[in-house]
């Protein structure tokens, strides 16, 4: 059974940077597609970026393109979300999520199209404000 534990959120000024971590236990994250999603009050959960089991192919939402990146550290069994150029509209609770990956299907950001991810972290608040 995979468990995901997130860390690294907090308060940052506009234009600042944060790195979120998603640490896995129980199973290697290398076998999984890992997605980062965020939720703000009154809005549906939004996929921002994900990394595939298949050659670490990434999918990035237009709203964060050029500012957010995702990477794996296999030795630490951790996936990172690096965020630069943060804006107030990036404020929200960020979740990492995992689903068993294949070598023929990349990760996805739209849950209504690709389906739900199986495992979810506890969520981490990111606040961007001056």
C-alpha positions as CSV (number, residue, x, y, z in Angstrom):
1,X,0.0,0.0,0.0
2,X,1.5,3.3,-1.1
3,X,1.4,6.3,1.3
4,X,2.2,9.8,0.2
5,X,3.3,12.5,2.6
6,X,3.7,16.1,1.5
7,X,5.8,18.9,2.9
8,X,7.1,22.3,2.0
9,X,4.1,24.6,1.8
10,X,3.9,28.0,3.4
11,X,3.5,31.7,2.8
12,X,5.5,33.4,0.1
13,X,5.5,36.9,-1.5
14,X,4.5,37.3,-5.2
15,X,7.4,36.4,-7.4
16,X,8.9,34.1,-4.9
17,X,9.6,30.4,-5.0
18,X,8.6,27.3,-3.1
19,X,9.4,23.6,-3.4
20,X,6.9,21.0,-2.4
21,X,7.9,17.4,-1.6
22,X,5.8,14.3,-2.0
23,X,7.5,11.3,-0.2
24,X,6.3,7.8,-0.9
25,X,6.4,4.9,1.5
26,X,5.6,1.3,0.9
27,X,6.2,1.2,-2.8
28,X,8.7,2.8,-5.2
29,X,7.3,5.9,-6.8
30,X,9.1,5.0,-10.0
31,X,6.2,2.7,-10.9
32,X,3.7,5.5,-10.7
33,X,2.4,8.5,-12.6
34,X,2.6,11.3,-10.1
35,X,0.3,14.4,-10.4
36,X,0.2,17.6,-8.5
37,X,-3.3,19.2,-8.1
38,X,-4.5,22.2,-6.3
39,X,-7.7,23.4,-4.8
40,X,-9.0,26.8,-4.0
41,X,-12.3,27.7,-2.3
42,X,-15.2,27.7,-4.8
43,X,-13.2,26.0,-7.5
44,X,-12.8,22.4,-8.7
45,X,-9.5,20.6,-8.1
46,X,-7.1,21.6,-10.8
47,X,-4.3,19.6,-12.2
48,X,-1.1,21.7,-12.5
49,X,1.7,19.3,-13.5
50,X,2.4,15.6,-13.6
51,X,5.2,13.2,-14.4
52,X,4.8,9.9,-16.1
53,X,6.3,6.5,-15.4
54,X,6.9,6.4,-19.2
55,X,10.3,8.1,-19.5
56,X,9.3,10.8,-17.0
57,X,7.2,12.6,-19.6
58,X,5.6,15.6,-18.0
59,X,2.3,17.4,-18.7
60,X,2.0,21.0,-17.6
61,X,-1.0,23.2,-17.3
62,X,-0.9,26.4,-19.3
63,X,-1.5,28.4,-16.1
64,X,1.9,27.3,-14.7
65,X,3.9,26.7,-17.8
66,X,7.4,28.1,-17.6
67,X,7.1,28.5,-13.8
68,X,6.5,25.1,-12.3
69,X,8.6,22.0,-12.8
70,X,8.3,18.4,-11.5
71,X,11.1,15.9,-10.8
72,X,11.8,12.6,-9.1
73,X,14.5,11.6,-6.7
74,X,14.5,7.9,-6.8
75,X,17.0,7.5,-4.0
76,X,14.7,9.4,-1.6
77,X,11.5,8.0,-3.2
78,X,10.3,11.6,-3.5
79,X,8.7,13.7,-6.2
80,X,9.2,17.5,-6.1
81,X,7.2,20.3,-7.3
82,X,9.4,23.4,-7.8
83,X,7.4,26.6,-8.1
84,X,8.9,29.9,-9.3
85,X,7.4,33.2,-10.1
86,X,4.5,32.6,-7.7
87,X,1.3,34.6,-8.1
88,X,-1.6,35.2,-5.8
89,X,-3.7,33.0,-8.0
90,X,-1.4,30.1,-7.2
91,X,-2.7,30.2,-3.7
92,X,-4.4,26.9,-2.7
93,X,-4.1,23.5,-1.1
94,X,-1.7,21.4,-3.2
95,X,-2.0,17.7,-3.3
96,X,0.2,15.1,-4.8
97,X,-1.4,12.0,-6.2
98,X,-0.3,8.7,-7.7
99,X,-1.6,6.1,-10.0
100,X,0.1,2.9,-11.3
101,X,1.8,3.9,-14.5
102,X,2.4,2.1,-17.8
103,X,4.9,2.6,-20.7
104,X,2.1,3.4,-23.1
105,X,0.0,6.0,-21.3
106,X,1.3,9.3,-20.0
107,X,0.0,11.0,-16.9
108,X,-2.9,13.4,-17.1
109,X,-4.2,16.5,-15.4
110,X,-7.9,16.3,-16.2
111,X,-9.4,13.8,-13.8
112,X,-12.7,13.9,-15.6
113,X,-11.0,12.7,-18.8
114,X,-8.2,10.3,-17.5
115,X,-9.8,9.1,-14.3
116,X,-9.0,9.5,-10.7
117,X,-5.6,8.9,-9.2
118,X,-5.5,6.1,-6.7
119,X,-3.5,7.5,-3.9
120,X,-3.5,11.1,-2.5
121,X,-1.4,13.0,-0.1
122,X,-2.8,15.0,2.8
123,X,-2.6,18.4,1.1
124,X,-0.3,21.3,1.8
125,X,-1.3,25.0,1.9
126,X,0.5,27.4,-0.4
127,X,-0.3,31.1,0.1
128,X,1.1,33.8,-2.1
129,X,0.5,37.2,-0.7
130,X,2.4,40.4,0.0
